[in-house]
Each structure stands twice: as C-alpha cells, then as structure tokens.
Amino acid sequence: MPWHCLGLPPPTDRRYLTNRMVNDHASARAFLRRSSESLRDAAKELDDHLGFQRFLAPLTRQEGPPLPSPPTPGGRRR
C-alpha cells in the first residue's frame, strides 16, 4: 500500500520531521543541561554563603541584651 493511502507524509517529509525532532530534542537537552549547571552553581554559592553566615554568627553574637543607645545632646528633659 503506498504511503499516501495510509495518510502518511511523503518519505522526504518524514525524514525532515525526524531530523527536526532529533534537532529539537538535542537543543532541549542542551538547554536543560545549561540550566541545571547554572542552578547547581547557584545552590553551591548559596550553601557557601549560608555556611559562612553560620560560621560568623557565634563570633558576632553579643553576651546578654544589647546596650541602650547613648543619650543624644539636646534630647528631651523632664
């Protein structure tokens, strides 16, 4: 049975469509790979930053409540 009786595109069109699907698939995989690499790098940078913050937190923590700010000259008087 010929291809046109089955409702199929001509063989050259099928080859074109197959090649196009292969190219589209390869492009999509490359896009996903680049996106994945960028996301991985951003997650690593964030993890490094948060690790540094955790390291600094005990060093910068004050003992007891914070001290009140000193009175300003010309402040309110009772």
C-alpha positions in Angstrom: 0.0 0.0 0.0 1.5 3.4 -1.0 2.4 5.9 1.8 -0.3 8.4 0.7 -3.1 5.8 1.1 -2.1 5.4 4.8 -2.3 9.2 5.4 1.5 9.4 5.9 3.6 12.3 4.7 5.9 11.7 1.8 9.2 10.0 2.7 11.2 13.2 2.3 8.8 15.0 4.7 9.2 12.1 7.2 12.9 12.4 7.1 12.7 16.2 7.6 10.3 15.7 10.5 12.5 13.0 12.1 15.6 15.2 11.7 13.7 18.2 13.1 12.6 16.1 16.1 16.2 15.0 16.7 17.5 18.6 16.5 14.7 19.9 18.8 15.5 17.1 21.3 19.2 17.9 21.2 18.5 21.6 21.7 16.2 20.9 24.6 18.7 18.6 26.3 21.5 21.3 25.9 19.2 23.9 27.3 18.3 21.7 30.3 22.0 20.8 30.9 23.0 24.5 30.9 20.0 25.4 33.2 21.0 22.5 35.5 24.6 23.6 35.7 23.5 27.2 36.5 21.2 26.0 39.2 23.8 23.8 40.6 26.3 26.7 40.7 23.8 29.0 42.4 22.9 26.3 45.0 26.6 25.8 45.8 27.1 29.6 46.1 24.1 29.9 48.4 25.3 27.0 50.5 28.8 28.5 50.8 27.3 31.9 51.8 25.0 30.3 54.4 27.9 28.2 55.8 29.9 31.4 56.2 27.0 33.1 57.9 26.7 30.1 60.3 30.4 30.4 61.0 30.2 34.2 61.7 27.0 34.0 63.9 28.7 32.8 67.1 31.6 35.2 66.6 29.4 38.3 66.3 26.8 37.4 68.9 26.8 39.6 72.0 26.5 38.3 75.5 23.3 39.5 77.1 20.8 42.1 75.8 22.1 44.9 73.6 23.1 48.1 75.3 20.8 51.1 75.1 22.0 53.8 72.7 23.7 56.7 74.4 21.6 59.8 75.0 21.8 62.5 72.3 22.7 66.1 73.2 19.6 68.3 73.3 17.3 65.4 74.0 14.0 65.7 75.9 14.3 66.7 79.5 11.8 66.1 82.3 
